[in-house]
């Protein structure tokens, strides 16, 4: 330690000779746009599998409930709206429970994909909730949030962007 007028100079080179910041600035491979771009087709197949599962469950629900309706009840706009809300709720619950429990849906499991945070860890409950919310945000405007990955330079969907998560091959 040296004194120069009113300033004190402290030399830490003997205590800590160098700091290596190269590892901290290097992003994980799965966060790179090239990696995410290679997964677009697999992600599409995984989504189609999940959409088929959810639609099949919803169709079963509709068939059972409509068959139990009293005779003469017409399908009004209100009833169709209730079914639409039920469908969105089913989608939200499906994706939330799968993201919360395994960080992957059934379709992602078939395709060998998993949702992870920026550090490569499986999703925490908050991340899973945000990702599920992102699915709804992506679905409501005619699936545009999913199609966004094909034009986005990072190849991320709105779901990925909302939750700050990535898809990685298992």
Secondary structure, DSSP 8 states (H G I E B T S, - for coil): -EEETTEEE---TTT------HHHHS--GGGSHHHHHHTHHHHHHHHHHHHHHHHHHHHHHHHHHHHTS-TT----HHHHHHHHHHHHHHHHHHHHHHHHHHSS-HHHHHHTEEEE-TTS-B--HHHHHHHHHHHHHHHHTTTHHHHGGGTSTT---HHHHHHT-EEEE-
